[in-house]
Structures are given as C-alpha cells and as structure tokens.
C-alpha cells in the first residue's frame, strides 16, 4: 500500500468536500523522490535529489460543470484547493461528458512494479553506475573521443485515488534509467551515437551494455556515404519503428476522435495496415514504463487490442471520452502529475513481435537500406499521417551490411508505411511507453540526395 500520509491527505480533503452540495468529487495524491546523476571523465558532474508531493482535486456539479484545483502545501492549503475546485466548477461550462468514475465491479489486478531492495542503493553506488556507463562507452573503441552526458536516474513514486463514488486505491512504483551520447572521430569526420534504457527493477538494467551500444552506433556511422536513389526494400530498426508508431499513437485516442483529429476515424473493423501487424496497449505489461494495476482515474488497467491482423479494433478511452461516445473506459486515463486532470493516453503501446531475427531480416534484402536513425520526425503530421524525414543507417547488399549511409530521406504516409510490412522482427523493445520490433518493408522510394 502507498504511504499512509498520502491516504490521510486524501481523506482529509474528502472530509472537506463531503459537506458540500456536489454530484461527486475525486482526489488524486502523488508523491515521488528522485535522484539524478551525471558524470564526466569519471568525475561527478551533477548530483540532484528531489522530492515532490501534491494533491489534485476534481469536483463535479449536478449540471455537468467540473472544477479542478491542486495544492502542494499543508492541510489548510489542501482545504483551500478543495474550495478553489468548487469555485472553478461554478465558473465553468456544463459538459455532458464530465463524470467522476464509479467504483468498478471487477477486482483490481494484483500487479505492482516496485523494487524495494533498489531503494537501499547508496549515493556512491548510484554515481558508480553512471561511471560504468561512461567507462563502457570509452572502452569500446579508441575512436570514441568524447562522451556527453553519461547519466543515471532513480525514482520512487506512490499515489492514491479517493472518490465519492467508492474508489479508494493506492499503489507505488520504481523507475530507473540511464543514457549516454558518444562522439567518434576518424580522418576529420565526426559521428554521434546515443543510447538510453529504462527499467522498473534495478537488477534488469545493464549499464555497460548501454554505453557499448552508444559507442557502437557512433563507430558504425564513420565513413558514411550517400545512398542510391530509387525504390528499395527498407528495414526499420526497432527504435525507428517505435518512432513511426509514435506518430500513429495519438490516433488511437478517443479524444482525438471526438476532436476530429484521428487518422482512424470511421475505420473500426476496417483493414488499416498489413495483416502482419498487431498493435496492443497493455497496462499490465511486466516491466512496462506505464504498467500499474489501475489508471489515473482508478479504473483497472488491462490489455487492449488496437490493431489485430491489420484490422482496427477500437479506440482508447478514459471516463470522459467513454461517456461522450457511449462506450466504456479502457483503463487509459493518464495524468502528467497531480497538477493536471486526466486525459487519454497509452500505457504501454507496442507492435507485437514476429519470428524473424534481425540477421534474418538483413539476409532477406539483396539491395536496400536499414534505417537506424530518423531526423525530423517531429515534422510528421499526426492528423494526416504524412511524413518526410531524413534517415541514416546501413546499406545492405547481398544480404549483408556493406557501408554506413547518411543524408538519405524517405517520405509517405504512416498507414501506407505499415501496410507495406513484409516481415516483422523478433526484437521487440520498449523504451518509455512505446515499443516495436524491427520490420522489413516492401520497396520504398529512397532519396540519396
């Protein structure tokens, strides 16, 4: 169970609201403590510790008006936030979608990603982990000349949701990450590689592997040339596939549907991509960054099929979008913290892995491009799905990697791209809340100029 202080805070706020003439209220309390470390040349460069906690309060009036306020202060300040939420409700406009979710009939999953032993790690050990990342990066190859921002982070969080509708739940979680950027130089040429990893349990983190991977990426791009221009098979490495999935991710939200901004509007039950593609959002995925037993409105999390064998199954909902569309919550209410109200978001969104290894994907290409990095993905249009991005990676000839490629470009539409999948790899990787395996695409237009 979460910290008793958080539950007591929620209960005090509930006492303040219980005597008011409201149709319902919800109290969300969250506390966290974090440590972040950066090292440079095997010396500590930055060490920061922080602790935050606060309460967010939603109040619903009988006519459908909703008010929200938050506080990070004392018991009196929490009471003031409750009064402010009531005031804000009175000043808002009625909305038929506003609702305080009811206590679910189904039991909550017995699920918690919390590494208690990791919380006993000393400050010196946290610094040592960052140094291990940097050492592994440097040791990979003498052509690694600079290392930027070798870092680690360690976070513990606890949260409580208490509502007038009978929801009273609490949980906790741990989160660990590390990252590094490596710079390789040879013959006057400079290339960069970056790697990052994220785990819910400290023992699953391989700090040395992160450093080695960043260095390898930088080294593998030395001597890069421009690719040929034409139609060629294209392999998207798993992290690149995840970036393309990220463009599509907003379209799975019922909020985007309501606002007319979803690529998938009117496509439920329709084929939208290759039958080899299966996409899920799983709030109970072991080790997932967004995994927990209940969402940020207290609704049980679950595994939601979104695209199965290329066919779109349906949208993700929180309580608001469910009421607006006549559906039910899928357990996808997410908050940026206690300072914000819940919106619709993915918990752990991923493309299901296939059976082909990465080497098998490469061996199946006689002449084509393996994309390892994308530049300009932020320019892709999530409403239309159109994109035009720069890419770098490796050129493949005769089923083998031959030379690094830079300054190439590909363009198209995100749904069309996922419709051209020929083989799905087995190397599924999640970093953050989105993940994917590598995929082999049918010939695409590649520009080498």
C-alpha positions in Angstrom: 0.0 0.0 0.0 1.1 3.5 -0.6 2.3 5.9 2.1 -0.3 6.4 4.9 0.4 10.2 4.7 -0.9 10.3 1.2 -4.1 8.4 2.1 -4.6 10.6 5.1 -4.3 13.7 2.9 -6.9 12.3 0.6 -9.3 11.5 3.4 -8.9 15.0 4.9 -9.7 16.5 1.5 -12.7 14.2 1.2 -14.0 15.4 4.6 -13.8 19.0 3.4 -15.8 18.2 0.3 -18.4 15.8 1.7 -20.5 18.5 3.3 -20.8 20.5 0.0 -23.6 20.2 -2.5 -21.8 18.3 -5.3 -22.6 15.5 -7.6 -19.2 14.0 -6.9 -15.5 14.5 -6.3 -12.2 12.8 -6.9 -8.9 13.3 -5.0 -5.6 12.3 -6.6 -2.5 12.4 -4.4 1.0 11.6 -5.6 4.4 11.7 -4.0 7.8 10.9 -5.5 11.5 11.1 -4.7 14.2 11.1 -7.4 18.0 11.1 -7.8 19.7 12.0 -11.0 23.5 11.7 -11.6 25.8 12.9 -14.4 29.5 12.1 -14.7 32.2 13.5 -16.9 35.6 11.9 -17.3 35.0 9.6 -14.4 34.2 12.5 -12.1 30.9 13.5 -10.6 29.4 16.4 -12.7 26.0 16.7 -11.2 24.0 15.0 -8.4 20.5 16.1 -7.8 17.9 14.8 -5.3 14.3 16.0 -5.3 11.1 15.1 -3.5 7.6 16.2 -4.6 4.1 15.6 -3.5 0.8 17.2 -4.1 -3.0 16.7 -4.4 -5.2 17.3 -7.4 -9.0 17.7 -6.8 -11.9 17.4 -9.2 -15.4 18.5 -8.3 -18.5 17.7 -10.4 -21.7 19.7 -10.0 -25.2 18.3 -10.8 -25.5 20.3 -14.1 -22.3 18.8 -15.5 -19.8 21.5 -14.6 -16.4 20.3 -13.5 -13.8 22.2 -11.4 -10.2 21.4 -10.7 -7.5 22.7 -8.4 -4.3 21.4 -6.9 -2.1 22.0 -3.9 1.5 21.2 -2.7 1.1 22.7 0.8 -0.2 22.0 4.2 -3.6 20.6 5.3 -5.0 24.1 5.2 -3.7 24.6 1.7 -5.4 21.3 0.7 -8.7 22.7 2.1 -8.1 25.9 0.1 -7.6 23.8 -3.1 -10.9 21.9 -2.4 -12.7 25.3 -2.1 -11.0 26.5 -5.3 -12.1 23.4 -7.2 -15.7 24.1 -6.1 -15.3 27.8 -7.2 -13.8 26.7 -10.6 -16.7 24.3 -11.1 -19.1 27.1 -10.6 -17.3 29.3 -13.2 -17.1 26.5 -15.8 -19.4 25.5 -18.6 -21.6 22.4 -18.4 -20.3 19.4 -20.4 -22.3 16.2 -20.8 -19.0 14.2 -20.8 -17.9 15.3 -17.3 -18.1 12.4 -14.9 -16.5 11.0 -11.7 -15.9 7.3 -12.5 -17.8 4.8 -10.4 -16.1 2.1 -8.4 -15.5 -0.8 -10.9 -17.3 -4.1 -10.4 -14.3 -6.1 -11.5 -11.5 -6.7 -9.0 -8.2 -4.8 -9.4 -5.3 -6.9 -10.8 -2.7 -7.9 -8.3 0.1 -6.0 -10.0 2.9 -3.8 -8.8 6.3 -2.9 -10.3 8.2 -1.9 -7.1 11.8 -2.8 -6.4 12.2 -2.3 -2.6 15.8 -3.5 -2.5 16.9 -0.9 -5.1 15.9 1.9 -2.7 18.7 0.8 -0.4 21.4 1.6 -3.0 23.9 4.2 -1.7 24.7 7.5 -3.3 28.2 6.3 -4.2 26.7 3.3 -6.0 24.4 5.5 -8.0 27.4 7.5 -9.1 29.3 4.3 -9.9 26.5 3.2 -12.2 26.9 6.4 -14.2 30.7 5.9 -14.3 30.1 2.3 -15.6 28.1 3.7 -18.5 30.9 6.1 -19.3 33.7 3.5 -19.0 31.9 1.1 -21.3 31.4 3.8 -23.9 35.0 4.8 -23.8 36.4 1.3 -23.8 34.5 0.2 -27.0 36.9 1.8 -29.5 39.8 4.3 -29.3 37.9 6.4 -31.9 35.4 7.4 -29.3 36.9 10.9 -28.5 34.1 12.5 -26.4 31.3 11.4 -24.2 28.5 13.7 -23.4 26.1 13.3 -20.5 26.6 9.9 -19.1 23.7 9.8 -16.7 21.5 7.7 -14.4 18.3 8.3 -12.6 16.5 6.5 -9.7 12.8 7.3 -8.9 10.2 6.0 -6.4 6.6 7.1 -6.6 3.4 6.5 -4.7 -0.1 7.5 -5.5 -3.7 7.4 -4.1 -7.1 7.9 -5.7 -10.1 8.5 -3.5 -13.6 9.4 -4.8 -17.1 10.0 -3.7 -18.2 7.1 -6.0 -16.4 4.5 -3.9 -13.0 4.4 -5.4 -10.2 4.1 -2.8 -7.0 2.7 -4.2 -3.3 3.2 -3.7 -0.1 1.9 -5.3 3.6 2.5 -5.8 6.3 2.0 -8.4 10.0 2.3 -9.0 11.7 3.6 -12.2 15.4 3.5 -13.3 17.0 4.9 -16.4 20.4 5.7 -17.9 21.7 7.3 -21.1 24.8 8.4 -22.9 25.9 10.2 -26.1 29.2 9.2 -27.7 31.2 11.1 -30.3 33.5 9.1 -32.7 36.1 10.8 -34.9 38.3 9.5 -37.7 40.0 11.3 -40.6 38.4 14.6 -39.8 34.9 13.1 -39.7 32.7 13.1 -36.6 29.7 11.0 -35.8 27.4 10.7 -32.8 25.7 7.7 -31.2 23.1 7.8 -28.4 21.6 5.1 -26.3 19.1 5.1 -23.5 17.4 2.4 -21.4 14.6 2.3 -18.8 13.7 -0.4 -16.3 11.2 -0.8 -13.4 13.6 -3.0 -11.5 17.3 -2.1 -11.0 18.7 -5.6 -11.4 17.4 -5.6 -15.0 19.5 -2.6 -16.0 22.7 -3.4 -17.9 24.7 -0.1 -17.6 27.7 -1.3 -19.6 25.5 -2.5 -22.5 24.0 1.0 -22.8 27.5 2.5 -23.1 28.7 -0.1 -25.6 25.6 0.4 -27.8 26.0 4.2 -27.9 29.7 3.8 -28.9 28.9 1.1 -31.5 26.3 3.4 -33.1 28.8 6.2 -33.5 31.6 4.0 -34.8 29.3 2.3 -37.3 28.5 5.6 -38.9 32.1 6.6 -39.6 32.8 6.6 -43.3 29.1 7.2 -44.1 28.1 7.8 -47.8 25.0 8.9 -49.5 22.7 6.1 -50.5 21.5 5.4 -54.1 18.2 6.9 -55.1 15.3 4.7 -56.1 12.9 2.1 -54.9 14.5 -0.3 -52.4 13.5 -2.6 -49.6 13.8 -0.8 -46.2 14.4 -2.2 -42.8 13.4 0.0 -39.9 15.3 -0.9 -36.7 13.1 -1.4 -33.6 13.7 2.1 -32.2 12.9 3.7 -35.5 9.7 1.6 -35.9 8.7 2.9 -32.4 9.1 6.5 -33.6 6.8 5.8 -36.5 4.3 4.2 -34.2 4.6 7.3 -32.0 3.2 9.3 -34.9 0.2 7.0 -35.1 -0.3 6.8 -31.3 -2.4 9.9 -31.0 -5.0 8.5 -33.4 -5.8 5.6 -31.0 -7.2 8.2 -28.5 -10.9 8.7 -28.4 -10.2 12.3 -27.5 -8.6 12.7 -31.0 -11.7 11.0 -32.4 -14.0 13.5 -30.7 -12.0 16.4 -31.9 -11.9 15.0 -35.5 -8.1 14.6 -35.4 -7.8 10.8 -35.7 -6.5 9.1 -38.8 -8.6 6.1 -37.7 -12.0 7.9 -37.7 -14.7 5.7 -39.2 -12.2 2.8 -39.5 -13.3 0.5 -36.7 -13.5 -3.0 -38.2 -11.6 -2.0 -41.3 -8.2 -3.1 -42.6 -5.8 -0.3 -42.0 -2.3 -1.9 -42.4 -0.6 -5.2 -43.1 -2.1 -8.3 -41.7 1.2 -9.0 -40.1 0.8 -6.0 -37.8 -0.8 -6.5 -34.3 -0.8 -3.5 -32.0 -1.7 -3.6 -28.3 -1.8 -1.2 -25.4 -1.1 -3.2 -22.3 -1.3 -1.5 -18.9 -0.3 -4.8 -17.2 2.8 -5.5 -19.3 5.6 -6.7 -17.0 8.4 -4.1 -16.8 6.5 -1.6 -18.8 7.0 2.1 -18.1 3.3 2.7 -17.9 2.3 -0.6 -16.1 0.2 -0.4 -13.0 -2.9 -2.1 -11.6 -5.2 0.9 -12.2 -5.2 4.1 -14.4 -5.2 7.6 -13.2 -8.9 7.6 -12.5 -8.9 4.4 -10.5 -10.1 2.1 -13.4 -8.4 -1.3 -13.6 -5.7 -1.5 -16.3 -5.9 -4.2 -19.0 -4.5 -5.3 -22.4 -6.4 -3.6 -25.2 -6.2 -4.9 -28.7 -6.0 -1.9 -31.2 -5.0 -3.5 -34.5 -5.3 -7.2 -34.9 -4.1 -8.8 -38.2 -4.1 -5.4 -39.7 -7.8 -4.6 -38.7 -8.5 -1.7 -36.4 -10.4 -2.8 -33.3 -11.3 0.4 -31.5 -10.2 3.4 -29.5 -8.6 4.0 -26.1 -10.9 5.7 -23.5 -10.9 7.5 -20.2 -14.2 8.1 -18.4 -14.9 11.4 -20.2 -14.5 10.1 -23.7 -16.4 6.9 -22.8 -19.4 8.9 -21.7 -19.2 11.2 -24.7 -19.2 8.3 -27.1 -21.4 5.8 -25.3 -18.5 3.4 -24.6 -16.6 2.4 -21.5 -13.2 3.3 -20.1 -10.4 1.1 -21.3 -8.2 2.0 -18.3 -6.3 4.7 -20.2 -6.7 7.8 -18.1 -3.3 9.3 -17.7 -2.0 12.4 -15.9 1.1 14.5 -16.2 1.0 14.6 -12.3 -1.2 15.9 -9.6 -1.2 19.4 -11.3 -3.2 18.1 -14.3 -6.5 16.5 -15.0 -6.7 13.0 -16.6 -6.5 12.8 -20.4 -6.5 9.8 -22.7 -3.1 8.2 -23.3 -1.4 4.9 -23.9 0.0 2.8 -21.0 2.4 0.6 -23.0 1.7 0.8 -26.7 3.6 -1.7 -28.9 3.7 -3.7 -32.1 3.7 -7.4 -31.3 6.9 -9.1 -32.2 7.3 -11.6 -35.1 9.6 -14.6 -35.5 12.4 -13.2 -37.7 15.7 -12.2 -36.1 17.4 -9.0 -37.2 20.0 -11.0 -39.0 17.3 -12.8 -40.9 15.7 -9.5 -41.9 19.0 -8.4 -43.3 19.8 -11.6 -45.1 16.5 -11.3 -46.9 17.5 -8.0 -48.6 19.6 -8.2 -51.8 19.9 -4.4 -52.2 18.4 -2.0 -49.7 18.6 0.3 -46.7 18.5 -0.4 -42.9 17.3 2.8 -41.1 18.9 3.3 -37.7 18.1 6.9 -37.1 15.5 9.4 -38.2 15.8 13.2 -38.3 12.8 15.4 -38.3 10.1 13.0 -37.1 8.6 15.9 -35.2 7.6 17.4 -38.5 5.3 14.4 -39.3 1.6 15.3 -39.3 -0.3 13.1 -36.8 -3.6 14.1 -38.2 -2.9 13.3 -41.9 -0.2 10.8 -41.2 2.1 12.3 -43.8 5.8 12.4 -43.2 9.1 13.3 -44.9 12.2 12.6 -42.9 15.9 12.4 -43.1 17.4 9.0 -42.2 20.8 7.4 -41.7 21.8 3.8 -41.2 23.4 1.0 -43.2 23.3 -0.1 -46.8 22.7 -3.8 -47.5 24.0 -5.7 -50.5 23.6 -9.5 -51.0 22.0 -9.9 -47.6 25.0 -8.3 -45.7 25.6 -4.8 -44.3 28.2 -3.1 -46.5 28.6 0.6 -45.6 27.0 3.3 -43.5 24.6 5.7 -45.1 23.8 9.4 -44.2 21.7 12.2 -45.7 19.1 9.9 -47.2 15.4 10.6 -47.0 12.1 8.8 -47.1 8.5 10.1 -47.2 5.0 8.8 -47.3 2.0 8.2 -45.1 2.1 6.3 -41.8 -0.8 4.0 -42.6 0.7 3.3 -46.0 4.0 2.5 -44.5 2.6 0.0 -42.0 0.6 -1.5 -44.9 3.9 -2.3 -46.7 5.3 -4.6 -44.0 6.7 -7.8 -45.4 8.3 -9.3 -42.3 8.1 -8.5 -38.6 11.2 -9.0 -36.4 11.5 -10.7 -33.1 13.5 -7.9 -31.4 10.6 -6.1 -29.7 12.0 -3.3 -27.5 10.1 -0.8 -25.3 11.8 2.4 -24.0 9.2 4.6 -22.4 5.6 3.8 -23.2 6.0 2.9 -26.9 7.8 -0.1 -28.4 8.2 -2.1 -31.5 10.4 -4.7 -33.2 12.4 -4.2 -36.4 10.3 -4.5 -39.6 11.1 -5.2 -43.2 9.2 -3.0 -45.7 8.4 -3.6 -49.4 10.4 -1.3 -51.7 10.0 2.4 -50.8 11.3 5.5 -52.6 14.7 6.3 -51.1 16.3 9.6 -51.9 20.1 9.8 -51.6 20.4 13.4 -52.3 
